[in-house]
């Protein structure tokens, strides 16, 4: 058996369809939803661990892409460069999971990486560019 963690972005037209269910039914894959959210423009994002044979996972990924789902390997993580962060809070407005939040009363921005769904919305929203995407290892899934 083989496992792969993927980041899926669903277009707003596909959010309400049982696309992930088809991975079980048609491709004999087991999935574990690690994190999921519907973003402000109604597109969906999901961190998903798939388990099955490499061939079946590849077939399942092809199916997802055929449905308009963008698929990325989770071989990356979001990190905050504390030297660049000015605690402006711009990132907290776009964070769908609450991984970035303003701590009161001192008004500092806290980053809980365990809550991060890797949606990357904070990266362009951060004026001083303190939020960065970093690879965790060099394996990629296509």
GROMACS elastic network, one bead per residue, 0.5 to 0.9 nm:
[ bonds ]
;  ai    aj funct       b0    kb
    1    51     6  0.66775   500
    1    52     6  0.52708   500
    1    53     6  0.54448   500
    1    54     6  0.78750   500
    2    50     6  0.81086   500
    2    51     6  0.55042   500
    2    52     6  0.53666   500
    2    53     6  0.55967   500
    2    54     6  0.62124   500
    2    57     6  0.84841   500
    3    49     6  0.66489   500
    3    50     6  0.54487   500
    3    52     6  0.65815   500
    3    53     6  0.82525   500
    3    54     6  0.83400   500
    3    57     6  0.85891   500
    4    48     6  0.81983   500
    4    49     6  0.55613   500
    4    50     6  0.53248   500
    4    51     6  0.66291   500
    4    52     6  0.89639   500
    4    57     6  0.82606   500
    4    73     6  0.77149   500
    4    74     6  0.81714   500
    4   141     6  0.85970   500
    5    34     6  0.88669   500
    5    47     6  0.69752   500
    5    48     6  0.55827   500
    5    50     6  0.63020   500
    5    51     6  0.89281   500
    5    72     6  0.88341   500
    5    73     6  0.63526   500
    5    74     6  0.54989   500
    5    75     6  0.79274   500
    6    46     6  0.81094   500
    6    47     6  0.57755   500
    6    48     6  0.52847   500
    6    49     6  0.62363   500
    6    50     6  0.76140   500
    6    71     6  0.66052   500
    6    72     6  0.56343   500
    6    74     6  0.51111   500
    6    75     6  0.84103   500
    6   141     6  0.87022   500
    7    45     6  0.71504   500
    7    46     6  0.57382   500
    7    48     6  0.63334   500
    7    49     6  0.88657   500
    7    70     6  0.80524   500
    7    71     6  0.58115   500
    7    72     6  0.51073   500
    7    73     6  0.61373   500
    7    74     6  0.59486   500
    7   117     6  0.81820   500
    7   118     6  0.74275   500
    7   119     6  0.79528   500
    8    44     6  0.79433   500
    8    45     6  0.55491   500
    8    46     6  0.50841   500
    8    47     6  0.63390   500
    8    48     6  0.74089   500
    8    64     6  0.86315   500
    8    69     6  0.63649   500
    8    70     6  0.56537   500
    8    72     6  0.65988   500
    8    73     6  0.88908   500
    9    43     6  0.71369   500
    9    44     6  0.56356   500
    9    46     6  0.65853   500
    9    68     6  0.87230   500
    9    69     6  0.55577   500
    9    70     6  0.50160   500
    9    71     6  0.66725   500
    9    72     6  0.86347   500
    9   119     6  0.84255   500
   10    13     6  0.79785   500
   10    14     6  0.61097   500
   10    15     6  0.58918   500
   10    43     6  0.56227   500
   10    45     6  0.61364   500
   10    46     6  0.82344   500
   10    67     6  0.87407   500
   10    68     6  0.69916   500
   10    70     6  0.66703   500
   11    14     6  0.54962   500
   11    15     6  0.64594   500
   11    42     6  0.79365   500
   11    44     6  0.66314   500
   11    45     6  0.89916   500
   11    68     6  0.67430   500
   11    69     6  0.66108   500
   11    70     6  0.83510   500
   12    15     6  0.53531   500
   12    16     6  0.82322   500
   12    38     6  0.88985   500
   12    41     6  0.74338   500
   12    42     6  0.52605   500
   12    44     6  0.68352   500
   13    16     6  0.75994   500
   13    17     6  0.85734   500
   13    42     6  0.87225   500
   13    43     6  0.78834   500
   14    17     6  0.55321   500
   14    18     6  0.86369   500
   14    19     6  0.80143   500
   14    43     6  0.82036   500
   14    44     6  0.85518   500
   14    67     6  0.76869   500
   14    68     6  0.77017   500
   14    69     6  0.81385   500
   15    18     6  0.82504   500
   15    19     6  0.85290   500
   15    38     6  0.81387   500
   15    42     6  0.77231   500
   15    43     6  0.65476   500
   15    44     6  0.59886   500
   16    19     6  0.85600   500
   17    20     6  0.84706   500
   18    21     6  0.54135   500
   18    22     6  0.70143   500
   19    22     6  0.55384   500
   19    23     6  0.74333   500
   19    63     6  0.89623   500
   19    64     6  0.73417   500
   19    67     6  0.78349   500
   20    23     6  0.54132   500
   20    24     6  0.75763   500
   20    31     6  0.84393   500
   20    64     6  0.79943   500
   21    24     6  0.56075   500
   21    25     6  0.65308   500
   21    26     6  0.86124   500
   22    26     6  0.54190   500
   22    27     6  0.71644   500
   22    28     6  0.88267   500
   22    60     6  0.84731   500
   22    63     6  0.88750   500
   23    26     6  0.57231   500
   23    27     6  0.50868   500
   23    28     6  0.65120   500
   23    29     6  0.56226   500
   23    30     6  0.76346   500
   23    31     6  0.80071   500
   23    50     6  0.89300   500
   23    57     6  0.86545   500
   23    60     6  0.59357   500
   23    61     6  0.88331   500
   23    63     6  0.84049   500
   23    64     6  0.86146   500
   24    27     6  0.56773   500
   24    30     6  0.61309   500
   24    31     6  0.77401   500
   25    28     6  0.60140   500
   25    29     6  0.79293   500
   26    29     6  0.82545   500
   26    60     6  0.83462   500
   27    52     6  0.87202   500
   27    56     6  0.58286   500
   27    57     6  0.76580   500
   27    59     6  0.72199   500
   27    60     6  0.61152   500
   28    52     6  0.71877   500
   28    53     6  0.89930   500
   28    56     6  0.72950   500
   29    50     6  0.65440   500
   29    51     6  0.57636   500
   29    52     6  0.51376   500
   29    53     6  0.80457   500
   29    56     6  0.70860   500
   29    57     6  0.71136   500
   29    60     6  0.79939   500
   30    49     6  0.81840   500
   30    50     6  0.57670   500
   30    51     6  0.50801   500
   30    52     6  0.65560   500
   31    48     6  0.65660   500
   31    49     6  0.54667   500
   31    51     6  0.62438   500
   31    52     6  0.89906   500
   32    47     6  0.86428   500
   32    48     6  0.57242   500
   32    49     6  0.50729   500
   32    50     6  0.66746   500
   32    51     6  0.85206   500
   33    36     6  0.70906   500
   33    46     6  0.71176   500
   33    47     6  0.61553   500
   33    49     6  0.64529   500
   33    50     6  0.88709   500
   34    46     6  0.74803   500
   34    47     6  0.52597   500
   34    48     6  0.55292   500
   34    49     6  0.69704   500
   34   117     6  0.81407   500
   35    45     6  0.82151   500
   35    46     6  0.56158   500
   35    47     6  0.50558   500
   35    48     6  0.71918   500
   35    97     6  0.84799   500
   35   115     6  0.81139   500
   35   116     6  0.82561   500
   35   117     6  0.58792   500
   36    44     6  0.74010   500
   36    45     6  0.56403   500
   36    47     6  0.62848   500
   36    48     6  0.84616   500
   36    97     6  0.83926   500
   36   117     6  0.72450   500
   37    43     6  0.85702   500
   37    44     6  0.57992   500
   37    45     6  0.54855   500
   37    46     6  0.65299   500
   37    96     6  0.65869   500
   37    97     6  0.72819   500
   37   117     6  0.84774   500
   38    41     6  0.80558   500
   38    42     6  0.55402   500
   38    43     6  0.57624   500
   38    45     6  0.64247   500
   38    46     6  0.88091   500
   38    96     6  0.78215   500
   39    42     6  0.51147   500
   39    43     6  0.54225   500
   39    44     6  0.58605   500
   39    45     6  0.72979   500
   39    94     6  0.87232   500
   39    95     6  0.89989   500
   39    96     6  0.65070   500
   40    43     6  0.73491   500
   40    94     6  0.84013   500
   40    96     6  0.83046   500
   41    44     6  0.88336   500
   45   117     6  0.79930   500
   45   118     6  0.89541   500
   45   119     6  0.68324   500
   46   117     6  0.72616   500
   46   118     6  0.89476   500
   46   119     6  0.84164   500
   47    74     6  0.79438   500
   47   117     6  0.62708   500
   47   118     6  0.77676   500
   47   119     6  0.88919   500
   50    57     6  0.71350   500
   51    54     6  0.86560   500
   51    57     6  0.74406   500
   52    55     6  0.82079   500
   52    56     6  0.63445   500
   52    57     6  0.62653   500
   53    56     6  0.52067   500
   53    57     6  0.61808   500
   53    58     6  0.85876   500
   54    57     6  0.51359   500
   54    58     6  0.61338   500
   54    59     6  0.86135   500
   55    58     6  0.51553   500
   55    59     6  0.62382   500
   55    60     6  0.86214   500
   56    60     6  0.60230   500
   56    61     6  0.85372   500
   57    61     6  0.60895   500
   57    62     6  0.85761   500
   58    61     6  0.51237   500
   58    62     6  0.62492   500
   58    63     6  0.86735   500
   58   141     6  0.87085   500
   58   142     6  0.79454   500
   59    62     6  0.51049   500
   59    63     6  0.62830   500
   59    64     6  0.87702   500
   60    63     6  0.50122   500
   60    64     6  0.62674   500
   60    65     6  0.87122   500
   61    64     6  0.50181   500
   61    65     6  0.62231   500
   61    66     6  0.85712   500
   61    71     6  0.72917   500
   61   142     6  0.82343   500
   62    65     6  0.51553   500
   62    66     6  0.61552   500
   62    67     6  0.87815   500
   63    66     6  0.50259   500
   63    67     6  0.64858   500
   63    69     6  0.88657   500
   64    67     6  0.52009   500
   64    68     6  0.67777   500
   64    69     6  0.53971   500
   64    70     6  0.76716   500
   64    71     6  0.75888   500
   65    68     6  0.51607   500
   65    70     6  0.61118   500
   65    71     6  0.69197   500
   66    69     6  0.72642   500
   67    70     6  0.89774   500
   71   141     6  0.89341   500
   71   142     6  0.83923   500
   72    75     6  0.84949   500
   72   140     6  0.83022   500
   72   141     6  0.72620   500
   72   142     6  0.79532   500
   73    76     6  0.76436   500
   73   139     6  0.84347   500
   73   140     6  0.60298   500
   73   141     6  0.56357   500
   73   142     6  0.80648   500
   74    77     6  0.73641   500
   74   118     6  0.79013   500
   74   135     6  0.87264   500
   74   136     6  0.84713   500
   74   140     6  0.85312   500
   75   134     6  0.87245   500
   75   135     6  0.58396   500
   75   136     6  0.52830   500
   75   137     6  0.59482   500
   75   138     6  0.73117   500
   75   139     6  0.68497   500
   75   140     6  0.69422   500
   75   141     6  0.89544   500
   76   118     6  0.81040   500
   76   133     6  0.66468   500
   76   134     6  0.54268   500
   76   137     6  0.73069   500
   77   113     6  0.86689   500
   77   116     6  0.86732   500
   77   118     6  0.65091   500
   77   132     6  0.82943   500
   77   133     6  0.57699   500
   77   134     6  0.54308   500
   77   135     6  0.62629   500
   77   136     6  0.64847   500
   78   113     6  0.75953   500
   78   116     6  0.76933   500
   78   118     6  0.63838   500
   78   119     6  0.89828   500
   78   120     6  0.73619   500
   78   123     6  0.84632   500
   78   131     6  0.67398   500
   78   132     6  0.56203   500
   78   134     6  0.62290   500
   78   135     6  0.87760   500
   79   111     6  0.87890   500
   79   113     6  0.78428   500
   79   130     6  0.81868   500
   79   131     6  0.58600   500
   79   132     6  0.52978   500
   79   133     6  0.63637   500
   79   134     6  0.69028   500
   80    83     6  0.87314   500
   80    84     6  0.83015   500
   80    85     6  0.75319   500
   80   111     6  0.75724   500
   80   129     6  0.88929   500
   80   130     6  0.54370   500
   80   132     6  0.61362   500
   80   133     6  0.88578   500
   81    84     6  0.55459   500
   81    85     6  0.63946   500
   81   129     6  0.83002   500
   81   131     6  0.63390   500
   81   132     6  0.72781   500
   82    85     6  0.50765   500
   82    86     6  0.82960   500
   82   130     6  0.68474   500
   82   131     6  0.89282   500
   83    86     6  0.82478   500
   83   130     6  0.77273   500
   84   128     6  0.61330   500
   84   129     6  0.70214   500
   84   131     6  0.87106   500
   85    88     6  0.78058   500
   85   109     6  0.85690   500
   85   126     6  0.85303   500
   85   127     6  0.89593   500
   85   128     6  0.65217   500
   85   129     6  0.77114   500
   85   130     6  0.51332   500
   85   131     6  0.81179   500
   86    89     6  0.83461   500
   86   108     6  0.86066   500
   86   109     6  0.86461   500
   86   127     6  0.89381   500
   86   128     6  0.72617   500
   86   130     6  0.83706   500
   87    90     6  0.83025   500
   87   102     6  0.81984   500
   87   107     6  0.74127   500
   87   108     6  0.53319   500
   87   109     6  0.52076   500
   87   110     6  0.86637   500
   88    91     6  0.80357   500
   88   107     6  0.87670   500
   88   108     6  0.81075   500
   88   109     6  0.76233   500
   88   126     6  0.84592   500
   88   127     6  0.83626   500
   89    92     6  0.53397   500
   89    93     6  0.71563   500
   89   100     6  0.83822   500
   89   101     6  0.76211   500
   89   102     6  0.66189   500
   89   107     6  0.85484   500
   89   108     6  0.79487   500
   89   109     6  0.61906   500
   89   126     6  0.83231   500
   90    93     6  0.56945   500
   90    94     6  0.74935   500
   90   122     6  0.80510   500
   90   125     6  0.61972   500
   90   126     6  0.60199   500
   90   127     6  0.75493   500
   91    94     6  0.56668   500
   91    95     6  0.63507   500
   91   100     6  0.67647   500
   91   101     6  0.83359   500
   91   109     6  0.87171   500
   91   121     6  0.78286   500
   91   123     6  0.77761   500
   91   124     6  0.86654   500
   91   125     6  0.56001   500
   91   126     6  0.55966   500
   91   127     6  0.87556   500
   91   131     6  0.84799   500
   92    95     6  0.52600   500
   92    96     6  0.85237   500
   92    98     6  0.73694   500
   92    99     6  0.81063   500
   92   100     6  0.50824   500
   92   101     6  0.53824   500
   92   102     6  0.71316   500
   92   109     6  0.78234   500
   92   122     6  0.76549   500
   93    96     6  0.83187   500
   93   100     6  0.86198   500
   93   101     6  0.86270   500
   93   122     6  0.86415   500
   93   125     6  0.86688   500
   94   100     6  0.89030   500
   94   121     6  0.62056   500
   94   122     6  0.63428   500
   94   125     6  0.74176   500
   95    98     6  0.58224   500
   95    99     6  0.67108   500
   95   100     6  0.62386   500
   95   101     6  0.83635   500
   95   116     6  0.84687   500
   95   119     6  0.83833   500
   95   120     6  0.87279   500
   95   121     6  0.66841   500
   95   122     6  0.64208   500
   96    99     6  0.79275   500
   96   100     6  0.89296   500
   96   116     6  0.88012   500
   96   117     6  0.84062   500
   96   119     6  0.84651   500
   96   121     6  0.86343   500
   97   100     6  0.78891   500
   97   115     6  0.62371   500
   97   116     6  0.65157   500
   97   117     6  0.70079   500
   98   101     6  0.60072   500
   98   111     6  0.86286   500
   98   112     6  0.80729   500
   98   115     6  0.68660   500
   98   116     6  0.78208   500
   99   110     6  0.77596   500
   99   111     6  0.55019   500
   99   113     6  0.62873   500
   99   114     6  0.74133   500
   99   116     6  0.52365   500
   99   117     6  0.83407   500
  100   109     6  0.65821   500
  100   110     6  0.56419   500
  100   112     6  0.64884   500
  100   113     6  0.85130   500
  100   115     6  0.86012   500
  100   116     6  0.82190   500
  100   122     6  0.86334   500
  101   108     6  0.82857   500
  101   109     6  0.55384   500
  101   110     6  0.54025   500
  101   111     6  0.67850   500
  101   112     6  0.84674   500
  102   105     6  0.88811   500
  102   106     6  0.86352   500
  102   107     6  0.56517   500
  102   108     6  0.55267   500
  102   110     6  0.61245   500
  103   106     6  0.64806   500
  103   107     6  0.52450   500
  103   108     6  0.53020   500
  103   109     6  0.59932   500
  103   110     6  0.64121   500
  104   108     6  0.71695   500
  105   108     6  0.82859   500
  111   114     6  0.88977   500
  111   115     6  0.86281   500
  111   116     6  0.84935   500
  112   115     6  0.56965   500
  112   116     6  0.68786   500
  113   116     6  0.50514   500
  113   117     6  0.85834   500
  114   117     6  0.83277   500
  116   119     6  0.77592   500
  117   120     6  0.82499   500
  118   121     6  0.83161   500
  118   133     6  0.86979   500
  119   122     6  0.79770   500
  120   123     6  0.54844   500
  120   124     6  0.77982   500
  120   131     6  0.86545   500
  120   132     6  0.85976   500
  120   133     6  0.76360   500
  121   124     6  0.63761   500
  121   125     6  0.65754   500
  122   126     6  0.59946   500
  122   131     6  0.64875   500
  122   132     6  0.87238   500
  123   126     6  0.56851   500
  123   127     6  0.88664   500
  123   129     6  0.67304   500
  123   130     6  0.77323   500
  123   131     6  0.50556   500
  123   132     6  0.61595   500
  123   133     6  0.76535   500
  124   127     6  0.75967   500
  124   129     6  0.73985   500
  124   131     6  0.82663   500
  125   129     6  0.81344   500
  125   131     6  0.87705   500
  126   129     6  0.51032   500
  126   130     6  0.64580   500
  126   131     6  0.65387   500
  127   130     6  0.78587   500
  128   131     6  0.84549   500
  129   132     6  0.71561   500
  135   138     6  0.69532   500
  136   139     6  0.89124   500
  137   140     6  0.86213   500
